[in-house]
């Protein structure tokens, strides 16, 4: 490993030449990103630049993307983790930063609970100035709802942590030490979680290889690689990485350079609250989290707790589309994996299946089993941008059903991801969903902030308003609430959101209409104009190019090939306007992706959709895009 002074000198130079995008972007270039080498490829090439003395802005901007989306990690989190790894003398991948102060410990508890392993958590009394009773929040709920079991003990110093002879135990120490401290000081400790009072926290996994205390039987616990994977997966699905700005400030703190913390602007919280109410039609106080998946996790766990408390002996059924956004899909299945009473029921909503009809059949089945239905849907659906008949949806959800023994079935609770159309008032008193317990949520990285931050938020209608206190408790124990910079950004951007949505919709409708005229045999998936008049005006559509191969398999492979070539062609022709990116709702340009290779993520292969998904911003040259699209069609004989 490099000497610390050499590393610090290099970081000082790097921070002086820091690319502006490293601090500001929420989504990164997919054309220079290989998911299997997230972080490692970036760090490897960065170290190469440092060794050659080439750490100027131009060279830094050409480095491979560390992660495709900053919720998962980014260039600055990778850089900070490398520096902390050098300080602690462990491999780069064994340091992981979080925006949350509690989720690193919860990630370890989740892993150990699933694998039936003991967890011993120690924390130092002289580090506890900001802790009331320990480093975890709401321990009673962690044990009763999540099922986490552990032993917690306060000590006076790290040296007091004893050796454990339980071959299946994991020993965790939670501290509040300066970033420059080497935390690898007690060999009895497997993992240290170091909490920063402002920036979040980071995990240091001290031992490499198998961590075996070999008595000829079982390893002490998982290999370091398994623990890294488990912790990273929690950061990927239930929380976020330490923010770029906080990573930047943390690096300055390590180097002894002064920095300024972000303060919440006057009235920012009030503005955001009112904007969410205006856009959703909710009268309840909304909640704002660090990301869309952070708020979704709090909602889901709040609803699960409600079900466990109200119906303690009944099975909880999370009903969701198998082809929905990969983060949603994976997160829900991870909750079912953790909590014995919870299971997943697939809900077919796309590709010829109608959401309302599928829901009718599914709810009848759950009712017959006397289960507790929690429904999670995207309106419009993703990726085929379909909106159900809202009146029929409301009727289906309100329908009184009976169990197999002719007892009144439990009414469903509805979670709606309305990220595609965050300005539709699904929660107002006049909504077709009025009377159905409904909580809607949206990712703030899309239209709410125009790509400037990733905070997510939720709101409830009158029927579900009492559930929001439970959601708030799970948001708090996860320490996943939005930070000051996120709230400030939403306060700046949300007032203009309704106008931006309309402008982007008009561009998208124009582009879609002209594609259909140019290429009538193509399959374009977009909301109908009738639905648009009801307020559903997404700026994203999906497209399958026409093919003439003989067999279904040949047609599918040809479509995959053409769809990929289309994206490469459009970006090649418009490198400053077209982005290979999973996002939309941005302020400028257009965004192109194939959901099966990006947003659907861990979705089962058989449920993935290889259509092209594209979106247009309020500021985009539709004529220029169509000219290039027409040229592509001509080249490929479409």
TORVOMI-806342 format. One record per residue (C-alpha): residue in one letter; x, z, y. Coordinates in steps of 0.001 Angstrom, whole numbers, plus 524288, in hexadecimal, padded with zeros to 5 digits. Layout:
<kolzas>
AXZY...
</kolzas>
This chain:
<kolzas>
X800008000080000X804167FDAD80E0BX8097F808BD8162DX7FF1580EB581ED2X8068C80BFB82B65X807697FD92827E9X7F8F87FD1B824F2X7F5708042683187X7FDE87FB17839C3X7F7537EF478338FX7E9BF7F4D28360AX7ED027F74284453X7F0B47E8F6845DBX7E4B87E49283E5AX7DB607EC77846CCX7E11F7E61E852EEX7DE247D8BD84D01X7D1367DC5B846C2X7C7CC7D0D38454EX7BB8F7D3B584D28X7B2E07D001841A8X7B84E7DB0783965X7B1397E4978423CX7A4E07DCD8844F8X7A0827D4AB83952X796987D9CD82F86X797E27CE2E8263BX7A46B7C745822A5X7A8D37BA0281DE3X7A5097B70C80FDDX7ADA07AAFC80EFCX7B9D77B38E80EBFX7B3F07BE88806A8X7B58F7C1297F830X7ACF47CC817F43AX7B4FE7CFC07E81CX7C08C7D25C7F117X7B9837D9667FC14X7C32E7E13D80426X7CEDB7DE9C7FB14X7D0F27D06A7FF15X7CF877D3F480D6FX7D9467DF1880C75X7E2E87D73180467X7E3877CC4980E6CX7E3717D5F0819C7X7EF687DCBC81420X7F5AF7CF5E812DAX7F3877CCB88215CX7F9097DA11824C3X8054A7D7BA81C99X807397CAC0823B1X804A87D0A483125X7F91A7C7758333FX7EE597D0F08373BX7E8D97C944842B1X7DA5E7C6C7844D6X7DA7B7B8C883FC1X7E0B17BC7A832D6X7D7FD7C8688314DX7CBBB7C02F83344X7CFB87B748827FEX7D0B47C25181E1DX7C71F7C20A812B5X7BA6B7C92D81545X7BB607D72F81063X7ACC37D87B80DD4X7A1A67CF2C810F8X799A27D96F8181DX79E747E56281F95X794E27EE8B818CBX79D7E7ED0780CC0X7AA7B7EDA0813E6X7B22D7E53681D2DX7BFB47E21582238X7C1587EEB8829C3X7BC337F76D81ED4X7C5BD7F0C281595X7D0C57F2B481F49X7CD898011F82137X7CC86803358128AX7D9ED7FD49810AFX7DFC98065381AF7X7D9238123F814F4X7DDC580DF98077CX7EBBE80D7B80C83X7EA4A81B188124EX7E4CC8206380587X7EDE4818737FCC1X7E32C812427F485X7DF99803EE7F1FEX7D7987FD047FC8DX7CB397FC337F478X7CAF780AF47F274X7C76880DB2800A1X7B98780A72804F8X7B3D380D2F81271X7A5A08106D8158AX79D9481177821F4X7967281CAF81B42X79C7482A25819C1X794BB82D9B80D7FX7932282109805ACX7A0E9821277FFE3X79DE282DF77F8E5X7905F8290F7F53FX7969681CC57EF97X79F158251E7E6BAX7939082D9F7E2DFX78B95821A37DF70X7966981C517D6D1X798858294A7CFECX789FE82BF47CE28X787DB81ED87C77BX793AD821307BEC0X7902482F707BC1AX79CB3834BB7C202X79EF3841877C901X7A28E841837D772X7A9B584CAD7DE1BX7A96184BD47ECF4X7B258854627F521X7B2CD8554E803D6X7BB9685D3880C95X7B5CA867F4814D3X7BF498658281FFBX7BAF38573C8205FX7AC8885A7B821A5X7AA6C85B948304AX7A02D850BA8303AX79A4785407822EFX78F3585D7F820D2X790F586269812FAX798E58571380DE5X79B588487C80EDEX78E5684415808E7X7811A8437F80F86X7749884807808CFX77A4084C257FBC6X76CF9850307F661X767FD842487F7FCX7747383C6C7F254X77248844597E5FBX7637E843437E4B0X7618E834ED7E86DX76E7E82E4C7E55EX7719B836EC7D9BEX77F70839B27DE72X785B9845667D7CCX7929984AFB7DC84X79A4D8574A7DF2EX79D6285A047ED87X7A759864007F1EDX7AD43867B77FEE9X7BBED86A777FF2BX7C53C86E94809D8X7CEA28633D807C2X7D1138575A7FF63X7DB4085EE97F7C6X7D09B8678A7F206X7CA4F85C957EA3EX7CD48860347DC29X7D047857F57D051X7C466854A07C810X7C5788539F7B976X7B85D84CF57B7D7X7BC8583F787B31EX7B002839987B885X7B0A783F9C7C622X7B380839667D34CX7B980842067DDCAX7B62483E297EBC8X7BB73844477F81CX7B477842188050DX7BCAC8442C81134X7BD2B841CD81FC1X7CB8883EF9821B8X7D2288361D82BBAX7D30D827F18276AX7E1DC828E6826E8X7E1B2833B481CACX7E5D08306280EDCX7DA7683580806C5X7E161833F67F9A9X7E6AE841C57F9A9X7E01E848717EE12X7E13E841C27E0CEX7D51E8490E7DC19X7CCAE840CF7E53CX7C813833917E069X7C19382EC17ECD8X7C1C9833057FB03X7B70A82F968049DX7BC2C8315B8125EX7B1D78325E81CF4X7B45E82E3E82AEFX7ABE4835078353BX7A8668281283BABX7ABE681C2C8338DX7A68781F5C82604X7AEFB8222E81A1CX7B7E581C7B80FE6X7BA6781E548017AX7C80881FB17FBBCX7C8B281E147ECFAX7D57A824C27E9C6X7D84B820E67DBC7X7DA798132F7D6C9X7D8F280D7C7C935X7D019814CA7BFC7X7D172822B37C4E7X7D1EF827397B6E2X7D4038354A7B306X7D5B6830907A54AX7D25C83A2A79ABFX7D04382EEC7916AX7C1F282DD07958FX7BBB482A127A272X7C1DE826997AF9FX7C04D830F67BA04X7B72A827B27C11AX7B5DA819787C4B5X7C196811107C7AEX7C52880FB47D5E6X7C026801AC7D58AX7B2DB806417D0A9X7B202810847DB47X7B609806AF7E5B0X7AB807FD707E0C2X7A117808047E0A8X7A46280CC27EE62X7A52A7FEEE7F3B6X797F77FBCB7EDA9X791968071E7F4D4X797D28025C80175X792B57F4BE7FE72X784AB7F8A97FBA2X780FC805DB80164X789328078480D90X793B98006381566X7A2457FFF3817B7X7A808806B28238BX7A4A87FE1E82F2FX7AEB87F4BA834F2X7AF527FC4E841BBX7B13C8095383AEAX7BBA98037983215X7C2607FE3683E39X7C1B580B9C844ABX7C6678123683829X7D24B80952837D8X7D52080CDF845ECX7D3BC81B3A8427AX7DD8C819BD83760X7E6FF8137384105X7E4AD81DBD84B92X7DE7B813F0854DFX7D30D8184F85D54X7C5878127285B45X7B7BE8147086056X7AC2E81864857F7X79F208118885A16X794A5819A3860B2X786098175F85F30X780E78109B86B61X77602816E287317X7688C8126F86E5AX76E7280A3D8634CX76739811C3858B4X75A80810E88604AX75BDF802318621DX75EB07FFEA853AFX753458087784F72X749D38014885854X74EC07F3D98542CX74CDC7F732845D3X73F247FC258488BX73BC67F01485079X740B87E6C784612X73B357ED8883A0BX72E947F31583F9AX73239800A583AC9X72EAD80CC384272X737C0815A283ABAX745958190283ED4X74EAF80F1383827X75B818122D8317FX7681F80AB883413X772F080A68829EEX780B880527828DAX77C047F8BB821DEX770407F22A81BB2X773E77F70580E1AX77671804B581385X7688B805AB818A4X763297FF4A80C65X76A118098480411X76464814A180C23X756AF80ED280B19X757AC80CBF7FC7BX75CE481A5F7F9D7X7528A8203E802C0X747CF819487FB39X74DD681D217EE36X74E2782B597F291X73FF782A777F6D5X73C59825017E97CX7444982F4E7E22FX73DEA83A287EA03X72FF5835307EA10X72FD382FC37DC35X73A9E837477D514X736D8832DE7C76AX73464824777CA15X73D258189D7C8FFX7417A812B37D5F9X74123803D77D63AX748FE7FC9A7E084X742B97EF2D7E133X74B5A7E4C37E741X74E9B7D63B7E662X759EB7D3767DCFBX75F1A7C8D07E613X75E9C7D0A17F2BCX76A667D3CD7FB16X775427D8647F20FX777917E5277F945X7693C7E8CE7F828X768D77E4ED7E9F1X7752B7EC2A7E63CX772327F85E7EE18X764C97FA0B7E7D7X76A407F85C7DA30X774F5802347DD42X76A9880C2F7E127X763A38099B7D440X7708680B5E7CD13X77290818AA7D36FX764F481EB07D2B6X75EAA81F527C526X7509281E547C9DBX75314811AA7D158X752B6803FA7CBA0X7521E7F60E7D0E9X746D47EC837CF89X749C17DE507D2FEX740757D7D47DC93X740897C8E77DCD2X73E7F7C3C87EAA0X7453F7B6857EBB6X7468E7A9687E52DX7382F7A74A7E26AX734D07B59F7E055X72B9F7BB7A7EA70X72EE87C9127EF5BX720B37CD907EFEAX71D4D7C8DE7E240X729B27CEBD7DCA1X7271B7DB877E386X719277DC117DE7CX71DD17DAD97D071X729157E4547D248X720E87EEDE7D8D2X716C47EE0B7CDFEX721937F0487C401X727737FBC27CB77X719E58019D7CD63X71712800B77BED1X723AF8083C7BC56X72009812537C6C9X72CBF80F7E7CDF2X73068811AA7DC30X731FA8042D7E294X73C2E8022F7ED43X73C157F3EE7F168X747647ED737F865X7452C7DFBE7FDC2X74B2B7D69E807CAX741A77D0218112CX744D27C4FD8124BX74B267C41C804E5X7599A7C16F8034EX75E877B71A80162X7526F7AE6480104X74C777B3A980DA2X73E947B4F480881X734377BD8F80ED1X729147C27D80660X71AE77C1F580A65X71B0A7CEB3811F2X70C837D126810B4X70D007CFB6801E9X7195B7D7FD8017EX712737E2E7808B8X706BB7E21D7FFA4X70F5B7E28C7F388X716E17EE5E7F867X70A6D7F5BB7FC15X703407F2BB7EF7EX6FF3E7FECE7E7F2X7045C7FE717DA0DX70287806C17CDF2X70C1880BC27C3D9X70A5D809217B553X7028A815C07B4B4X6F982811927BFE5X6FF8D81AD87C9E4X7022E816057D7BAX70FA180FC67D81EX719FB813E47E1F2X719B580B7E7EE16X725D9803707F11CX72F9C805867FBF4X735237F93980233X742D87F6F68075AX743D47EA4080F0CX750977E3CD812C3X74C997DC0781EB5X75A4A7D83D822F2X7567A7C9D982369X74B317CCD182CBFX74DC37D9FC83334X743F97D79083E2CX737BC7D6AD8359BX72F717E2D183798X72CFF7E61F82961X72B237F47882CCAX720C17F38E8375CX713007F8BF83569X70D617EADD834C4X716FA7E67682A2BX711F37E25281CDCX71AD67ED0A8178CX713F37F7C981F35X7101680268815B0X71B2D7FEFC80C55X726AD8085580D05X730877FEEE812F7X73E53800A28181CX7450C7F48B81D6DX7537F7F30881FEFX75CE37E8F182557X76B5C7E64082615X7704B7E792833EDX77B5D7DDEE831B1X771AC7D2AB83266X7680A7D0D483DA1X767EB7DECB842E4X776297DE2284736X778F77CF9884634X784577D27683D1CX78A9B7DCEB8457EX788447E8CF83CD6X783197EBE682F40X77A1A7F776831F4X76D447F6F282A6BX760797FD9782D8DX75342800F4827CCX745BD8047882C9BX738FF8087F82621X72A9B805C4827EBX720E1810D08297DX71E698121081AEAX72CEB8140B81810X730CD81BDF8240DX731B9828A681C74X73C17822908139CX7458D8205C81EDAX74A0D82E9681EEBX74EAD82CF4810D2X755978203E81431X75C548273F81F84X76140831F481678X767998282980D37X76D66820C1818A4X7734682D5581DB2X778E983233810CCX77F64824D880F2EX784B6825C481D16X78037817BE81E9CX77A34818BF82C1AX77DDE80E628362CX78925811C283F2CX7895E8115184DFAX78F2B803C284ED6X784B07FE36845E4X779B28047C84DB0X77FAC7FFB185A72X780A47F1E68550DX7728A7F1B585051X76E187F6CA85D87X774EF7EB37863F2X7700F7E0DC85A84X762AD7E4B185547X75AEA7E291861E7X75E267D3F58612EX75B707D2CB85293X74D6A7CD868531BX7515E7C28385C32X75D577BF1C853FCX755037BE9E847B3X74BA77B4C484DC2X756977AC0E852C1X75DBA7AC40845BBX751197A95E83E82X74E8579D69846E4X75C1B79822843E2X75A5E79AC68356EX74CCC794B0834E6X75203788B283BF7X75D817876C83290X754F37896E82687X74ADC77F7982B1DX7553B7754482D88X75BA4777BE8204CX74E70775BC819C9X74CA37690082124X75A637645581DF4X75A32768EA80FD9X74C0A76A5080B4FX7500176C1D7FD11X757E87785180010X7525A785D27FD5AX7520378DBB809D0X74D9179BDF80905X748697A0EF815F0X73C9A7A7EF81B63X730A779FBE81E2BX72C7F79D8682C20X720417A55B82908X7289A7B1118259BX730C87AEF6831C2X7246F7B015839F1X7225D7BD57833A3X72FA47C177838E9X7389A7BE7082D69X7433B7B68183431X74FF57B78C82C87X75BE87AFE2830ADX7604C7ADEF822A8X75C1F7A3CB818A0X7607B79F7C80B21X762E2791CA80619X764CF78AB77F935X76A1977CE97FA86X76386772647F20CX76A3376E6E7E561X766ED7646F7DAD7X76E197694A7CEC1X76709768737C1B6X766C4776467BC66X76328782F07C388X770D2788487C117X7773577C147C6B7X76E3E77C8F7D290X7718478ADC7D4E5X78020788777D402X77F2C77CBA7DD05X77753784997E6DDX7815F78F8C7E698X78C0E785A47E90CX784DA77ECE7F420X780AE78B767FAA6X78E9D790457FADDX7938E7834580033X789307837B80AE3X78DD2790AE80FD9X79C1478C6A80FACX7988C77FC1816B5X790BC786658218AX79B497907A8240EX7A5C978607823DAX79E6877E0482E03X79ACB789B28368BX7A552794128349FX7A19B79B2084127X792F679ABF83F17X7909C79B3B83054X795427A736828FAX7968C7A99A81A73X78FCC7B69881B6BX784D97BED2815D5X77F467C2A7822FEX774E17BDCB82C6EX76E507C228838E7X77B327BFF583FECX77C1D7BBE084E13X7825E7AE8684C09X784907A412841CBX77F837A2C6833E5X782807A9E082749X783217A3F2819BBX784367AA3A80C63X77FE37A9737FE32X778E17B64B7FB26X77D307B6327ECEAX78B527B7477F155X789357C0C07FC83X77CE07C8727FFA2X777A37C9407F1C5X7844D7CFA77EDA1X782797D76A7E12BX7754C7D1537DE0AX774797CC987CFF2X779507BE9C7CEACX76C3E7B9FE7C943X765707BED97D59FX76EF37B91E7DF75X76AF87AE1F7E873X774EB7A37C7EB7FX76D5679DBF7F6E6X773F779BCD80405X76FDC7A5FC80DDFX771DA7A2A181C23X76E367A8E8828FBX76E657A4878370AX770C47ACC48431AX769BC7ABCF85036X7759C7A49B85574X7789B7991B84C7AX7796678A4184D86X76EDC785C584402X7713C77742846D3X77F8A778628435AX77C9477FCE836BFX7727E775CC83289X77BB676A7C8353EX785C77709082C16X77B63773C9821F5X776D8765988221CX784CD760F182071X78687769D3814A4X77A257644880E86X77F1975666810B6X78C6C7594880AB9X7862F75EF87FE7DX77B69754DC7FD58X7704275E6C7FF8A
</kolzas>
